[in-house]
Amino acid sequence: MTIRRTRTFIAASGVTALVMTGCGQAGPEESAAKAEGYPITATNCGSTYTFNSAPERGVLLKSASVPYLSAIGVLDRMVAKAGQYPREYYDATTLAALDKIPSLTEKTDSSGHLQISKETVLEQQPDLVLGHTETVNNKTLASAKVPLLEVPALCEGHSSKPTFEDIYAELTTYGKIFGKPAEAKKAATDLRTEIGTMTAGAPDRKGATAAVLFPTPGGGTTYAYGNRSMADPLLKAAGFTNVFTGVDERVFEISPEQLLAKNPDVIVLLHSDGKPETVRKSLTGLPGAARLKAVQNDRVLAQLFNYVEPPSPLALTGLKNIVNAFPDVK
């Protein structure tokens, strides 16, 4: 795949910007690519890439892209993966496809960030990298002219408020880049219908409140999610008001006193590993946690991180989990 990479000063938007570009005189191979809808120019995390054909040698560095790739049927184009891919996220077909992709490493640091070198990734001769790390990103891959796509909500400097529309638009982008527009359109339509059904069926909560938190296992810092995270529209779709909806941040530290002051009716705990009961103890072990209404009424749900963050088709499962966990909260 021939790729032209240019740096831009376009701010990261809620979805990957994508446009069709035209060319001058083209040879037979290029003409064939154009007939299939190429070249395509995509802007992501402030960098612009031109694809003259669909990627065939992708390297996965995060699980966030997997639902998109699975939805359009292109996981078989991934030649390597790195990091952790919790099996609970995926159906049998997706798991079978993931299991066939060789793993480069699962090594992470104490905060859960993937540890991998640029050289290890480039050894795979990728024509696309999905997800970024401190050492593998659009800047470090610039000289190698390898495009990197990140879920827009995880781009540095991303500031727009996420919505379900971002997910449908991102599916469309993946479909165009990989030459699967029909599959992407169907996936987006089906997802829109299911989310609409779940939202319409959510109980009238009559102003009930909720918080989405990421506690540190074993005690320590507790993080909350504001209106720049997918937690906000998810809670709204489930009929709740996010007690931190007034905070213009994606995620931020909170103290036990701040949580007690908000005292939400229900609490959703996110985790990337560990058992749900262990995660719950990270909340109930906080000073004053026994005074929280959610703890007193046993209205605490622990679920895997990617069911809420970042925006992806997995949000449907996250929404179902929230709606079904609190049917009596009104």
C-alpha positions in Angstrom: 0.0 0.0 0.0 1.4 3.4 -1.0 0.9 6.0 1.7 1.5 9.7 1.6 1.8 11.3 5.1 1.5 15.0 5.8 1.4 16.8 9.1 -1.5 19.3 9.6 -2.6 21.7 12.3 -6.2 20.5 12.2 -7.5 20.0 15.7 -8.7 16.5 16.5 -12.5 16.4 16.1 -15.1 14.1 17.5 -14.6 11.7 14.6 -11.9 10.9 12.2 -12.1 13.4 9.3 -12.2 11.6 5.9 -12.4 12.9 2.4 -12.1 11.4 -1.1 -9.2 12.9 -3.2 -8.7 13.0 -6.9 -5.5 12.4 -8.9 -4.0 13.1 -12.3 -3.1 10.4 -14.8 -3.0 7.0 -13.2 -1.5 3.6 -14.1 -3.6 0.4 -14.3 -3.1 -0.5 -10.7 -3.9 3.0 -9.4 -6.9 3.2 -11.7 -8.2 -0.1 -10.2 -7.8 1.3 -6.7 -9.6 4.5 -7.7 -12.4 2.5 -9.1 -12.9 0.9 -5.7 -13.0 4.3 -4.0 -9.4 5.2 -3.5 -7.3 7.2 -2.8 -8.8 8.2 0.6 -7.4 10.9 2.9 -8.0 10.6 6.6 -7.1 13.1 9.3 -6.6 11.6 12.8 -5.1 13.1 16.0 -3.7 16.1 14.0 -2.0 14.1 11.2 -3.3 13.4 7.7 -2.7 10.2 5.8 -3.6 9.2 2.2 -4.5 5.6 1.5 -4.2 4.4 -2.1 -5.5 1.0 -1.2 -7.0 -0.9 1.7 -4.6 -1.8 4.6 -3.4 -5.4 4.6 -0.8 -5.5 7.4 -2.3 -3.8 10.5 -0.8 -3.9 14.0 -3.1 -3.5 17.0 -1.8 -1.7 20.0 -5.2 -1.2 21.8 -8.4 -3.1 22.3 -10.5 0.0 21.5 -10.3 -0.6 17.7 -11.3 -4.2 17.8 -15.1 -3.7 17.9 -14.8 -1.5 14.7 -12.6 -4.0 12.9 -14.8 -6.9 13.9 -18.0 -5.1 12.8 -16.7 -4.7 9.2 -14.9 -8.1 9.1 -11.3 -7.1 8.7 -9.6 -8.5 11.8 -7.9 -11.0 9.4 -5.9 -8.1 8.1 -4.1 -7.7 11.5 -0.7 -9.3 11.4 0.2 -8.7 15.1 -1.2 -7.3 18.3 0.2 -6.0 21.6 -1.5 -5.3 25.0 -4.4 -7.0 26.6 -7.7 -8.0 25.0 -10.2 -9.1 27.7 -12.1 -12.1 26.4 -15.3 -10.9 28.1 -15.7 -8.1 25.5 -16.0 -10.3 22.4 -18.3 -12.9 20.8 -17.0 -16.3 19.6 -16.3 -15.1 16.1 -14.2 -12.1 17.2 -12.3 -14.2 19.8 -11.4 -16.8 17.1 -10.1 -14.0 14.9 -8.1 -12.4 17.7 -6.6 -15.7 18.7 -5.1 -16.0 15.3 -3.2 -12.7 15.6 0.3 -13.2 17.0 1.0 -11.3 20.2 4.1 -9.1 20.4 3.9 -8.4 24.1 1.4 -7.9 27.0 3.8 -5.9 29.1 2.4 -2.8 30.8 3.7 -0.4 33.4 2.2 0.1 36.9 -0.5 2.4 35.4 -1.5 -0.1 32.8 0.1 1.6 29.8 1.5 -0.7 27.1 5.3 -1.0 27.0 6.5 -1.6 23.4 9.2 -0.1 21.2 8.8 1.5 17.8 11.3 -1.0 16.4 9.3 -4.0 17.5 6.2 -2.6 15.7 8.1 -1.7 12.5 9.6 -5.2 12.3 6.1 -6.3 11.4 6.2 -4.2 8.2 2.8 -2.6 9.0 0.9 -0.5 6.6 -1.3 0.7 9.5 -1.0 0.9 13.3 -4.1 1.1 15.4 -3.7 2.7 18.8 -0.8 4.7 20.2 1.6 4.5 23.1 4.3 6.8 24.5 6.8 5.3 22.2 4.7 4.5 19.2 2.6 7.4 17.9 2.1 9.7 14.9 5.3 11.5 15.7 7.6 8.6 16.2 6.3 6.8 13.1 6.6 9.9 10.9 10.0 9.0 9.5 8.8 5.5 8.6 5.7 6.9 6.8 3.4 4.4 8.6 -0.1 5.8 9.3 -1.5 5.5 12.8 -5.2 5.7 13.7 -6.4 6.3 17.2 -9.9 6.3 18.5 -10.5 10.1 18.3 -11.6 10.4 21.9 -8.1 9.2 23.0 -6.3 11.8 20.8 -4.1 14.2 22.8 -6.0 17.5 23.1 -9.3 16.0 22.2 -12.0 18.3 23.8 -15.4 17.7 22.2 -18.2 16.1 24.0 -18.7 12.5 22.7 -22.0 11.2 21.5 -23.3 8.0 20.0 -23.1 9.7 16.6 -19.3 9.6 16.9 -19.5 5.8 17.0 -21.6 5.6 13.8 -19.3 8.1 12.0 -16.2 6.2 13.1 -17.7 3.0 11.7 -18.2 4.7 8.4 -14.5 5.9 8.4 -13.2 2.4 9.1 -15.4 1.1 6.3 -14.0 3.5 3.8 -10.4 3.0 4.8 -10.7 -0.7 4.6 -12.9 -0.8 1.5 -15.9 -2.1 3.4 -18.5 0.7 3.1 -21.5 -1.5 2.9 -20.5 -3.6 5.9 -19.9 -0.4 7.9 -23.3 1.1 6.9 -25.1 -2.0 8.0 -23.2 -2.2 11.3 -23.9 1.5 12.0 -27.6 1.1 11.2 -28.0 -2.0 13.3 -26.2 -0.4 16.3 -28.3 2.8 16.0 -31.5 0.7 16.1 -30.4 -1.3 19.1 -29.3 1.7 21.1 -32.5 3.5 20.2 -34.5 0.5 21.5 -32.5 0.4 24.8 -32.9 4.2 25.3 -36.6 4.1 24.6 -37.0 1.2 27.1 -35.1 2.8 29.9 -37.2 3.5 33.0 -38.3 7.1 33.9 -35.7 7.7 36.6 -37.3 11.0 37.7 -34.0 12.8 38.2 -32.0 9.9 39.7 -28.3 10.5 39.7 -25.2 8.4 38.9 -21.4 8.5 38.8 -18.9 6.6 36.7 -15.7 6.0 38.6 -12.4 4.2 38.0 -11.0 3.2 41.5 -7.4 2.1 42.0 -7.5 -1.6 42.9 -6.3 -2.1 46.5 -6.9 1.6 47.4 -5.5 4.8 46.2 -6.6 7.4 43.7 -10.2 7.4 42.5 -11.1 8.9 39.1 -14.4 10.2 37.9 -15.7 10.8 34.4 -17.1 14.2 33.3 -18.9 15.5 30.2 -16.0 14.9 27.9 -16.3 11.1 28.4 -18.7 8.6 26.9 -19.9 8.0 30.4 -22.1 11.1 30.2 -24.3 10.2 27.2 -24.4 6.6 28.4 -25.8 7.6 31.7 -28.3 10.0 30.0 -29.4 7.2 27.7 -30.0 5.0 30.7 -32.2 7.7 32.3 -29.6 9.0 34.8 -28.0 12.4 35.4 -24.2 12.3 35.7 -23.4 14.0 39.0 -20.1 15.2 37.3 -21.8 16.4 34.1 -20.7 19.9 35.0 -17.0 19.0 34.8 -15.5 19.8 31.3 -13.0 17.0 31.5 -12.9 13.4 30.4 -11.4 11.9 33.6 -10.1 13.5 36.7 -9.2 12.7 40.3 -11.7 13.0 43.1 -11.5 12.8 46.8 -13.8 10.7 49.0 -15.2 14.0 50.3 -16.1 15.1 46.8 -17.9 11.9 46.1 -19.8 12.1 49.4 -20.8 15.6 48.6 -22.3 14.5 45.2 -23.7 11.2 46.8 -25.2 9.7 43.6 -28.1 7.2 43.7 -26.0 4.6 41.7 -22.4 4.2 41.0 -20.8 2.5 38.0 -17.2 1.2 38.6 -14.9 0.7 35.6 -12.0 -1.8 35.7 -9.5 -3.2 33.2 -8.7 -6.4 35.1 -9.6 -8.1 38.4 -12.8 -9.5 39.7 -15.9 -7.2 40.1 -16.0 -7.9 43.9 -12.4 -6.7 44.2 -13.3 -3.5 42.4 -16.3 -3.0 44.6 -14.1 -3.2 47.7 -11.9 -0.4 46.2 -15.0 1.8 46.6 -16.4 0.5 49.9 -13.0 0.8 51.4 -12.9 4.6 50.9 -13.3 6.7 54.0 -17.0 7.5 54.5 -18.1 5.1 51.8 -20.7 3.6 54.1 -22.6 6.9 54.0 -23.0 6.8 50.2 -26.6 6.1 49.1 -25.4 3.8 46.3 -23.5 1.6 48.8 -26.3 1.6 51.4 -28.8 0.5 48.8 -26.4 -1.9 47.0 -26.7 0.0 43.8 -23.1 -0.4 42.5 -22.2 -1.9 39.2 -18.7 -3.0 38.2 -18.1 -3.5 34.5 -15.1 -3.6 32.1 -13.6 -0.3 31.0 -14.3 -0.5 27.3 -18.0 -0.9 27.8 -18.0 2.8 28.6 -14.7 4.3 27.4 -13.7 5.2 24.7 -16.7 5.5 22.4 -17.1 2.3 20.4 -19.8 -0.3 19.5 -19.2 -1.9 22.9 -21.2 1.1 24.3 -24.3 -0.9 23.5 -23.3 -3.6 26.0 -22.4 -0.9 28.5 -25.8 0.7 28.1 -27.6 -2.6 28.5 -25.6 -3.4 31.7 -26.5 -0.1 33.3 -30.2 -0.2 32.3 -30.6 -3.9 33.5 -28.6 -3.4 36.7 -30.9 -0.8 38.2 -34.5 -1.5 37.0 -36.0 -0.3 40.2 -34.2 3.1 40.5 -36.8 5.7 39.7 
